[in-house]
Amino acid sequence: MNGQVRQSQSRRWPLRMAGAALGIAVMIVFAGGCSPTATDISMSPIAIYDTGANSEGFGALTRGALQLQGGCVVYQTDSETLVPVYPDGTEWDADGERVLLADGSMHAIGDEIELAGGQVASLSGSTSIPAGCPSDLEYYIVVP
């Protein structure tokens, strides 16, 4: 009888290992979904410009806070509200409500930050402006 029990247990061992491996694989897939992920740029509330475009001459510094207004990230200074236009490579983390810059830094909604760049009334070149951004606001070209 003891030999039959061992033989029965040894037959179940590969099934148990396969079940354990499947369980681990499922946990890895679901755990990967828990980390912050960047939003597809077409659904992002941040404005982006092509860094191949000329951004020379934008060396001003301004201080303000990032806000989310109707599907658009805006930059509120003491005197006005602007649409910050970030360089390509910038991403939006919807879970953390933050802008992830290509250099690894981040700007969260509500943060008081200082941006380098320059203010413009209209945009030229290759830009991506979210549909939720108010058309009556000026833009602030953010320089990394």
C-alpha positions as CSV (number, residue, x, y, z in Angstrom):
1,M,0.0,0.0,0.0
2,N,2.8,2.4,0.8
3,G,4.3,1.9,-2.7
4,Q,0.9,2.8,-4.3
5,V,0.7,6.0,-2.2
6,R,4.2,7.1,-3.3
7,Q,3.4,6.3,-6.9
8,S,0.1,8.2,-6.8
9,Q,1.9,11.2,-5.1
10,S,4.7,11.2,-7.7
11,R,2.1,11.3,-10.5
12,R,0.5,14.3,-9.0
13,W,3.7,16.2,-8.5
14,P,4.0,17.4,-12.2
15,L,0.4,18.6,-12.0
16,R,1.0,20.5,-8.8
17,M,4.1,22.1,-10.3
18,A,2.2,23.1,-13.5
19,G,-0.6,24.6,-11.3
20,A,2.0,26.5,-9.2
21,A,3.7,27.8,-12.4
22,L,0.4,28.9,-13.8
23,G,-0.5,30.7,-10.6
24,I,2.8,32.6,-10.5
25,A,2.4,33.6,-14.2
26,V,-1.1,35.0,-13.5
27,M,0.2,36.9,-10.4
28,I,3.0,38.4,-12.5
29,V,0.6,39.6,-15.2
30,F,-1.8,41.2,-12.7
31,A,1.1,42.7,-10.6
32,G,2.4,44.3,-13.8
33,G,-0.9,46.0,-14.2
34,C,-0.7,47.7,-10.8
35,S,2.3,49.8,-11.6
36,P,1.8,53.3,-12.9
37,T,1.7,53.4,-16.7
38,A,1.8,56.2,-19.1
39,T,-1.3,57.0,-21.0
40,D,-1.4,56.8,-24.8
41,I,-0.6,60.3,-26.0
42,S,-3.8,60.5,-28.1
43,M,-5.7,60.3,-24.8
44,S,-3.3,62.4,-22.8
45,P,-4.2,65.8,-21.3
46,I,-0.7,67.2,-21.9
47,A,0.3,69.2,-25.0
48,I,3.5,68.0,-26.7
49,Y,5.9,69.5,-29.3
50,D,8.4,67.9,-31.6
51,T,11.9,68.6,-30.2
52,G,13.1,68.6,-33.8
53,A,11.4,72.0,-34.1
54,N,13.4,75.1,-33.2
55,S,12.9,76.0,-29.5
56,E,15.9,78.3,-29.3
57,G,15.3,81.6,-27.5
58,F,13.1,80.1,-24.8
59,G,15.1,80.7,-21.7
60,A,12.7,82.4,-19.4
61,L,11.8,80.9,-15.9
62,T,8.3,81.1,-14.5
63,R,6.7,79.8,-11.4
64,G,3.3,78.3,-11.0
65,A,1.2,75.3,-10.3
66,L,-0.1,72.5,-12.6
67,Q,-3.8,72.0,-12.7
68,L,-6.1,69.6,-14.6
69,Q,-8.9,71.6,-16.3
70,G,-11.5,69.8,-18.4
71,G,-9.0,67.2,-19.9
72,C,-6.1,69.6,-20.2
73,V,-3.0,70.2,-18.0
74,V,-2.7,73.9,-17.5
75,Y,0.0,76.0,-15.7
76,Q,-1.4,78.6,-13.3
77,T,1.0,81.5,-12.5
78,D,0.3,84.4,-10.3
79,S,-1.1,86.4,-13.2
80,E,-2.4,84.0,-15.8
81,T,-3.3,80.5,-16.9
82,L,-1.2,78.9,-19.7
83,V,-1.1,75.6,-21.5
84,P,2.4,74.1,-21.0
85,V,3.6,72.4,-24.2
86,Y,6.1,69.7,-23.2
87,P,8.9,68.2,-25.4
88,D,8.2,64.9,-27.1
89,G,9.1,61.9,-24.9
90,T,7.0,63.4,-22.1
91,E,4.2,61.1,-20.9
92,W,1.1,61.3,-18.8
93,D,0.6,59.0,-15.7
94,A,-3.2,59.0,-15.3
95,D,-3.1,57.0,-12.1
96,G,-0.7,59.4,-10.4
97,E,-2.0,62.5,-12.2
98,R,1.5,63.5,-13.1
99,V,3.6,64.5,-16.1
100,L,6.6,62.2,-16.6
101,L,9.4,64.0,-18.4
102,A,12.0,62.2,-20.6
103,D,14.8,63.0,-18.2
104,G,13.1,61.0,-15.4
105,S,11.7,64.0,-13.5
106,M,8.0,64.5,-12.9
107,H,5.4,67.2,-12.2
108,A,2.3,66.2,-10.3
109,I,-1.0,68.0,-10.5
110,G,-1.1,70.6,-7.7
111,D,2.7,70.9,-7.5
112,E,4.2,74.4,-7.4
113,I,7.0,74.2,-10.0
114,E,9.4,76.4,-12.0
115,L,9.4,75.9,-15.7
116,A,12.0,77.0,-18.2
117,G,10.8,78.0,-21.6
118,G,8.8,80.8,-23.3
119,Q,5.3,82.0,-23.8
120,V,3.7,82.1,-27.3
121,A,0.3,83.1,-28.5
122,S,0.1,80.5,-31.2
123,L,2.0,77.3,-32.2
124,S,3.7,76.3,-35.4
125,G,5.4,73.1,-36.3
126,S,4.5,69.6,-35.1
127,T,2.5,69.8,-31.9
128,S,-0.2,67.7,-30.2
129,I,-2.7,69.7,-28.3
130,P,-5.5,67.8,-26.4
131,A,-9.0,68.6,-27.5
132,G,-9.8,69.6,-23.9
133,C,-7.4,72.5,-23.9
134,P,-9.1,75.9,-24.0
135,S,-8.3,77.6,-27.3
136,D,-8.3,81.1,-25.7
137,L,-5.2,80.4,-23.6
138,E,-1.6,81.1,-24.6
139,Y,1.0,78.4,-24.6
140,Y,4.2,78.0,-22.6
141,I,6.9,76.0,-24.5
142,V,8.7,74.0,-21.9
143,V,12.4,73.6,-22.5
144,P,14.1,70.6,-20.8
